[in-house]
Amino acid sequence: MVKAVAAPYIGCMVIAAKSMSQVLLHMAVAFGVMYAVTGSLAFGGLAAIIEPVVNVALLPLHDRLWLRIRRRLAAA
């Protein structure tokens, strides 16, 4: 009985860990690029915070665009 409950929980934890690692990777890349370009820790930190926020805001728009493209291709 415990295994049946644990399996979905472990799967959710893996998905959460993957999502968190993706966010941290985005932040690290944004920081690294901005720091390399400007030499400023402040601008690097700002980019590391702004980049994930912009991604979260734009991802639904991106997904809707591709859904429209798939629908048009399916209708053709």
C-alpha positions as protocol buffer text, in pm:
chain_id: "A"
residue {
  index: 1
  type: MET
  ca { x: 0 y: 0 z: 0 }
}
residue {
  index: 2
  type: VAL
  ca { x: 284 y: 240 z: 78 }
}
residue {
  index: 3
  type: LYS
  ca { x: 446 y: 179 z: -263 }
}
residue {
  index: 4
  type: ALA
  ca { x: 128 y: 278 z: -448 }
}
residue {
  index: 5
  type: VAL
  ca { x: 126 y: 615 z: -271 }
}
residue {
  index: 6
  type: ALA
  ca { x: 504 y: 668 z: -287 }
}
residue {
  index: 7
  type: ALA
  ca { x: 540 y: 617 z: -665 }
}
residue {
  index: 8
  type: PRO
  ca { x: 332 y: 919 z: -775 }
}
residue {
  index: 9
  type: TYR
  ca { x: 488 y: 1128 z: -499 }
}
residue {
  index: 10
  type: ILE
  ca { x: 839 y: 1040 z: -619 }
}
residue {
  index: 11
  type: GLY
  ca { x: 739 y: 1121 z: -976 }
}
residue {
  index: 12
  type: CYS
  ca { x: 611 y: 1464 z: -869 }
}
residue {
  index: 13
  type: MET
  ca { x: 931 y: 1529 z: -676 }
}
residue {
  index: 14
  type: VAL
  ca { x: 1140 y: 1446 z: -983 }
}
residue {
  index: 15
  type: ILE
  ca { x: 933 y: 1685 z: -1196 }
}
residue {
  index: 16
  type: ALA
  ca { x: 967 y: 1957 z: -931 }
}
residue {
  index: 17
  type: ALA
  ca { x: 1343 y: 1900 z: -909 }
}
residue {
  index: 18
  type: LYS
  ca { x: 1376 y: 1919 z: -1288 }
}
residue {
  index: 19
  type: SER
  ca { x: 1174 y: 2241 z: -1300 }
}
residue {
  index: 20
  type: MET
  ca { x: 1384 y: 2397 z: -1024 }
}
residue {
  index: 21
  type: SER
  ca { x: 1707 y: 2299 z: -1197 }
}
residue {
  index: 22
  type: GLN
  ca { x: 1584 y: 2458 z: -1521 }
}
residue {
  index: 23
  type: VAL
  ca { x: 1502 y: 2783 z: -1340 }
}
residue {
  index: 24
  type: LEU
  ca { x: 1842 y: 2787 z: -1171 }
}
residue {
  index: 25
  type: LEU
  ca { x: 2015 y: 2715 z: -1502 }
}
residue {
  index: 26
  type: HIS
  ca { x: 1831 y: 3005 z: -1670 }
}
residue {
  index: 27
  type: MET
  ca { x: 1926 y: 3235 z: -1384 }
}
residue {
  index: 28
  type: ALA
  ca { x: 2290 y: 3127 z: -1393 }
}
residue {
  index: 29
  type: VAL
  ca { x: 2315 y: 3176 z: -1769 }
}
residue {
  index: 30
  type: ALA
  ca { x: 2148 y: 3517 z: -1751 }
}
residue {
  index: 31
  type: PHE
  ca { x: 2380 y: 3622 z: -1471 }
}
residue {
  index: 32
  type: GLY
  ca { x: 2689 y: 3489 z: -1647 }
}
residue {
  index: 33
  type: VAL
  ca { x: 2614 y: 3652 z: -1980 }
}
residue {
  index: 34
  type: MET
  ca { x: 2525 y: 3988 z: -1828 }
}
residue {
  index: 35
  type: TYR
  ca { x: 2828 y: 3981 z: -1599 }
}
residue {
  index: 36
  type: ALA
  ca { x: 3055 y: 3893 z: -1893 }
}
residue {
  index: 37
  type: VAL
  ca { x: 2911 y: 4177 z: -2100 }
}
residue {
  index: 38
  type: THR
  ca { x: 2903 y: 4447 z: -1831 }
}
residue {
  index: 39
  type: GLY
  ca { x: 3142 y: 4330 z: -1559 }
}
residue {
  index: 40
  type: SER
  ca { x: 2877 y: 4434 z: -1307 }
}
residue {
  index: 41
  type: LEU
  ca { x: 2748 y: 4203 z: -1034 }
}
residue {
  index: 42
  type: ALA
  ca { x: 2444 y: 4428 z: -995 }
}
residue {
  index: 43
  type: PHE
  ca { x: 2344 y: 4403 z: -1363 }
}
residue {
  index: 44
  type: GLY
  ca { x: 2417 y: 4031 z: -1359 }
}
residue {
  index: 45
  type: GLY
  ca { x: 2190 y: 3985 z: -1060 }
}
residue {
  index: 46
  type: LEU
  ca { x: 1921 y: 4199 z: -1217 }
}
residue {
  index: 47
  type: ALA
  ca { x: 1930 y: 3993 z: -1535 }
}
residue {
  index: 48
  type: ALA
  ca { x: 1918 y: 3671 z: -1331 }
}
residue {
  index: 49
  type: ILE
  ca { x: 1594 y: 3788 z: -1169 }
}
residue {
  index: 50
  type: ILE
  ca { x: 1429 y: 3949 z: -1471 }
}
residue {
  index: 51
  type: GLU
  ca { x: 1495 y: 3668 z: -1719 }
}
residue {
  index: 52
  type: PRO
  ca { x: 1283 y: 3400 z: -1544 }
}
residue {
  index: 53
  type: VAL
  ca { x: 1001 y: 3649 z: -1488 }
}
residue {
  index: 54
  type: VAL
  ca { x: 994 y: 3738 z: -1857 }
}
residue {
  index: 55
  type: ASN
  ca { x: 1007 y: 3369 z: -1949 }
}
residue {
  index: 56
  type: VAL
  ca { x: 705 y: 3295 z: -1729 }
}
residue {
  index: 57
  type: ALA
  ca { x: 515 y: 3584 z: -1886 }
}
residue {
  index: 58
  type: LEU
  ca { x: 599 y: 3496 z: -2247 }
}
residue {
  index: 59
  type: LEU
  ca { x: 578 y: 3116 z: -2237 }
}
residue {
  index: 60
  type: PRO
  ca { x: 194 y: 3101 z: -2252 }
}
residue {
  index: 61
  type: LEU
  ca { x: 197 y: 3336 z: -2551 }
}
residue {
  index: 62
  type: HIS
  ca { x: 458 y: 3121 z: -2722 }
}
residue {
  index: 63
  type: ASP
  ca { x: 253 y: 2807 z: -2655 }
}
residue {
  index: 64
  type: ARG
  ca { x: -64 y: 2969 z: -2795 }
}
residue {
  index: 65
  type: LEU
  ca { x: 121 y: 3074 z: -3109 }
}
residue {
  index: 66
  type: TRP
  ca { x: 240 y: 2720 z: -3174 }
}
residue {
  index: 67
  type: LEU
  ca { x: -107 y: 2582 z: -3103 }
}
residue {
  index: 68
  type: ARG
  ca { x: -247 y: 2812 z: -3374 }
}
residue {
  index: 69
  type: ILE
  ca { x: 24 y: 2703 z: -3614 }
}
residue {
  index: 70
  type: ARG
  ca { x: -53 y: 2334 z: -3549 }
}
residue {
  index: 71
  type: ARG
  ca { x: -427 y: 2394 z: -3597 }
}
residue {
  index: 72
  type: ARG
  ca { x: -371 y: 2576 z: -3927 }
}
residue {
  index: 73
  type: LEU
  ca { x: -146 y: 2299 z: -4052 }
}
residue {
  index: 74
  type: ALA
  ca { x: -399 y: 2035 z: -3948 }
}
residue {
  index: 75
  type: ALA
  ca { x: -680 y: 2222 z: -4125 }
}
residue {
  index: 76
  type: ALA
  ca { x: -483 y: 2257 z: -4450 }
}
